[in-house]
Amino acid sequence: MPRPEVNRSGEMEVFARIVELGGFSPAARALRMTPSAISKLMARLEARLGVRLMIRSTRKLQLTEEGATFHQHALRVLNDLDEAERAVAACQLPRGKLRVNSNVPFGMHYLLPLVPRFTARHPDVHLDITITDQVIDLMDERAEIAIRVGPLRPSQLVARKLGEAAMAIVASPDYLARKPAPRHWDDLAGHDLITFNFQRHSDEWSFRDDGRRMSVPAHGRVAVGDGESARVLALNGQGLARLSLFHVGNDIATGRLVRVLEAFNPGDVEAIHAVYVGHGGRLPARVRAFIDFLVETVDLTAPPKAVSNGL
């Protein structure tokens, strides 16, 4: 026969309150119970323990030796429960180490410039940031949040969209002084294209011509592993690069890069998400605070701020 469920901490709390207040009736009032309910609970407790915990008279209540021992342990258990609840409640405030992974362009031009604002707002959160264009496994790397640019692969991760940015082909004025800007996508054959060497990258550039979408193979003498390297090469006059406007918008605004082949721009956009592991329950406060902060502060329509002067 299954043993009926027993609320032992509740029994201890009632017993401790009886001892503290000196009787069943005052304990009943404090706990908003009836004296008969208190009496029945104590009878069940003593029956379960197999000992007499207290001796009652018309004028006073006296603990037995077993009752005094049980009272000491009950107080210790109740104090531990209170401490556990306080500790969990403290965890609802953003605190502790937060591991964040970001791709290079977003990390350098958006994430890092925002760090001082976040740490000022949440001084008990300690950020551990990794900037890389490699797609990591959050579980393997023990990261809690990752910034992903572009289409998301099917996974068990939860995604929060931060925005999206259009793509553009750009080059520096110095490069275009040496090689006139292409007027048609066919002209790319005579230009140096800066390409990427990571596996998930497509080796084609997309265009729209006369209502038709087409893809042109993109080949160049230099391939790089991240968008920031492609940006630096373009700024140095290496060739044409196809990059997100959230990445090079400030360079275009200041004239350091120029958009080309805009008449054939297909209007492609790259979505940017913060992804994190769903825990099947409430997120740690530090994770929720950081994601909410990014949603609040990241504006992909505004020119980004570089971490340093750079190029």
C-alpha positions in Angstrom: 0.0 0.0 0.0 1.6 3.4 -1.0 2.6 5.7 1.8 0.4 8.8 1.9 2.3 12.0 1.0 3.5 13.9 4.1 4.4 17.6 4.1 7.2 17.3 6.6 8.4 20.8 6.3 4.8 22.0 6.9 4.6 19.8 10.1 7.9 21.3 11.3 6.7 24.8 10.7 3.5 24.2 12.7 5.4 22.5 15.5 8.0 25.3 15.7 5.3 27.9 15.8 3.5 26.1 18.7 6.7 26.1 20.7 7.5 29.7 19.8 4.0 31.0 20.8 3.5 28.6 23.7 0.3 26.9 22.7 -2.0 25.5 20.0 -4.5 28.4 20.0 -2.0 31.2 19.3 -0.2 29.1 16.7 -3.6 28.4 15.0 -4.3 32.2 14.9 -0.8 33.0 13.5 -1.1 30.2 10.9 -4.7 30.9 10.1 -5.7 27.4 11.0 -8.3 26.1 13.5 -7.1 24.8 16.8 -8.6 21.4 16.0 -6.6 21.3 12.7 -3.5 22.0 14.7 -4.3 19.3 17.2 -4.9 16.7 14.5 -1.7 17.6 12.7 0.3 17.2 15.9 -1.4 13.9 16.6 -0.5 12.6 13.2 3.1 13.8 13.6 3.6 12.1 17.0 2.0 8.9 15.6 4.3 8.9 12.6 7.4 9.5 14.7 6.2 7.1 17.4 7.1 9.5 20.3 5.5 12.1 22.4 6.8 15.5 21.5 5.0 17.7 24.1 3.0 17.5 27.2 0.0 19.8 27.4 -1.8 21.0 30.5 -4.4 23.6 31.1 -1.8 26.3 31.9 1.3 25.5 29.9 3.0 23.3 27.3 6.2 21.4 28.0 8.5 19.7 25.5 9.6 16.2 26.1 13.2 15.3 25.6 12.4 13.9 22.2 10.3 17.1 21.5 13.3 19.3 22.4 15.6 17.3 20.0 13.0 17.5 17.2 12.5 21.2 17.8 16.3 21.9 17.3 16.4 19.9 14.1 13.2 21.5 12.8 14.6 25.0 13.3 17.7 24.0 11.4 15.7 22.6 8.5 13.4 25.6 8.3 16.4 27.9 8.4 18.0 26.0 5.6 14.8 26.2 3.6 14.6 29.9 4.1 18.2 30.2 3.0 17.5 28.1 -0.1 14.6 30.3 -1.1 16.7 33.5 -0.6 19.4 32.1 -2.8 17.0 31.2 -5.5 15.3 34.5 -5.3 18.8 36.2 -5.7 19.3 34.2 -8.9 16.4 36.0 -10.4 18.6 39.1 -10.5 21.0 39.2 -13.4 24.3 37.9 -12.0 27.1 35.5 -12.7 29.2 34.7 -15.8 27.5 34.9 -19.2 29.3 33.4 -22.2 28.5 35.1 -25.5 29.6 34.1 -28.9 29.3 36.4 -31.9 30.4 36.5 -35.5 33.2 39.0 -36.3 31.3 41.9 -38.1 28.4 42.0 -35.6 30.7 41.5 -32.6 33.2 44.2 -33.6 30.7 46.9 -34.9 27.7 46.3 -32.7 28.2 44.0 -29.7 31.5 45.3 -28.3 30.5 49.0 -28.4 27.4 48.1 -26.4 29.3 46.2 -23.7 29.9 49.3 -21.4 26.2 50.1 -21.4 25.2 46.6 -20.5 27.8 46.2 -17.7 26.8 49.6 -16.3 23.2 48.5 -16.2 24.0 45.0 -14.8 27.2 45.2 -12.8 26.8 41.7 -11.3 27.0 40.1 -14.8 30.5 39.1 -16.0 30.7 38.8 -19.7 32.9 36.2 -21.4 32.8 37.1 -25.1 34.2 35.2 -28.0 34.4 36.8 -31.5 34.6 34.3 -34.3 32.9 33.5 -37.6 33.0 29.8 -36.9 29.6 28.3 -36.1 29.9 26.8 -32.7 27.9 24.2 -30.8 26.6 26.1 -27.8 26.6 23.0 -25.6 30.1 22.0 -26.6 31.5 25.5 -26.1 29.4 26.0 -22.9 28.2 29.3 -24.5 24.8 30.6 -23.4 24.1 33.0 -26.3 25.3 33.1 -29.8 24.7 35.7 -32.6 23.9 34.1 -35.9 23.8 36.0 -39.2 21.9 34.5 -42.2 19.5 31.6 -42.4 19.2 29.4 -39.3 19.7 25.7 -39.5 17.0 23.5 -37.9 18.0 22.9 -34.3 16.7 22.8 -30.7 18.0 26.3 -30.1 15.6 29.2 -29.4 16.1 32.3 -31.6 15.3 35.9 -31.0 15.5 38.1 -34.1 17.5 41.3 -33.6 16.8 42.6 -37.1 17.9 42.2 -40.7 20.2 44.1 -43.1 20.4 44.3 -46.9 23.5 43.2 -48.9 25.5 45.3 -51.2 28.6 45.1 -53.4 31.2 47.7 -52.4 34.6 48.8 -53.3 37.0 51.6 -52.3 37.4 54.8 -54.3 41.1 53.9 -54.8 40.2 50.6 -56.4 37.5 52.1 -58.6 40.1 54.7 -59.7 42.3 51.9 -61.0 39.5 49.8 -62.4 36.3 51.6 -63.5 33.2 50.5 -61.6 31.3 47.6 -63.3 28.2 48.7 -65.1 26.8 45.3 -65.6 27.1 42.0 -63.7 28.9 40.6 -66.8 31.7 43.1 -66.1 32.7 41.2 -62.9 34.9 38.9 -64.9 37.4 41.8 -65.2 37.4 42.6 -61.5 39.1 41.3 -58.4 36.4 39.8 -56.1 37.0 39.3 -52.4 35.5 35.9 -51.5 35.1 33.7 -48.4 36.6 30.4 -47.6 34.3 29.0 -44.8 32.1 26.0 -45.7 28.7 27.5 -45.2 29.4 30.3 -47.6 28.0 30.3 -51.2 30.6 30.8 -54.0 28.0 32.8 -56.0 26.8 36.4 -56.0 23.1 37.0 -56.7 21.6 39.6 -59.1 18.3 40.6 -60.6 18.3 41.5 -64.3 15.1 42.4 -66.2 13.0 40.7 -63.5 15.0 37.5 -63.5 17.1 36.4 -60.6 20.5 34.9 -61.4 23.6 33.7 -59.6 27.2 34.5 -60.9 30.2 32.5 -59.7 32.4 34.6 -57.5 36.1 34.0 -57.8 39.0 36.1 -56.7 42.7 36.0 -55.8 42.0 36.5 -52.1 39.6 34.5 -49.9 39.1 35.2 -46.2 37.4 33.6 -43.3 35.3 36.4 -41.9 33.5 39.5 -43.0 35.7 42.0 -41.1 38.7 40.8 -43.1 36.8 41.2 -46.3 35.9 44.8 -45.2 39.5 45.7 -44.4 40.7 44.3 -47.8 38.0 46.3 -49.6 39.0 49.5 -47.7 42.6 48.8 -48.8 41.6 48.6 -52.5 41.9 44.8 -52.9 38.7 44.6 -54.9 34.9 44.2 -54.7 33.2 42.6 -51.7 29.7 41.6 -51.1 28.8 42.5 -47.5 25.9 43.4 -45.2 25.0 47.1 -44.9 24.9 46.7 -41.2 28.6 46.0 -41.5 29.8 48.6 -44.0 27.0 51.2 -43.6 29.4 53.6 -41.8 32.1 53.2 -44.5 29.5 54.0 -47.2 28.2 57.0 -45.3 31.8 58.4 -44.9 32.7 57.7 -48.5 35.4 55.1 -47.7 33.4 52.5 -49.7 31.1 52.9 -52.7 28.2 50.7 -53.7 28.3 49.3 -57.2 25.9 47.4 -59.4 22.9 48.7 -57.4 20.7 48.5 -60.5 21.0 44.7 -60.3 20.8 44.3 -56.5 18.3 41.5 -55.9 17.3 42.9 -52.5 18.8 40.0 -50.4 18.8 40.5 -46.7 20.5 38.8 -43.8 18.6 38.2 -40.7 20.5 38.5 -37.4 19.4 36.4 -34.4 20.4 35.8 -30.9 20.1 32.1 -30.3 20.2 30.3 -26.9 19.5 26.9 -25.4 15.9 26.5 -24.2 16.1 25.0 -20.7 12.5 23.8 -20.7 11.7 26.5 -18.0 12.6 30.0 -17.1 15.8 31.4 -18.5 18.5 32.5 -16.1 18.1 36.1 -15.4 21.5 37.0 -16.9 20.5 35.4 -20.3 17.1 37.1 -20.4 18.6 40.4 -19.5 21.3 40.3 -22.2 18.8 39.2 -24.9 16.3 41.9 -23.9 19.2 44.4 -23.9 20.2 43.5 -27.5 16.6 43.7 -28.7 16.3 47.1 -27.1 19.6 48.6 -28.2 20.6 47.1 -31.5 19.5 49.2 -34.5 20.6 47.8 -37.8 19.2 50.7 -39.7 21.8 53.0 -38.1 25.5 53.1 -39.1 27.5 50.8 -36.7 30.2 52.1 -34.4 33.6 50.5 -34.8 35.5 49.5 -31.7 38.6 51.4 -32.8 39.5 53.7 -35.6 40.6 50.8 -37.7 40.7 51.5 -41.4 
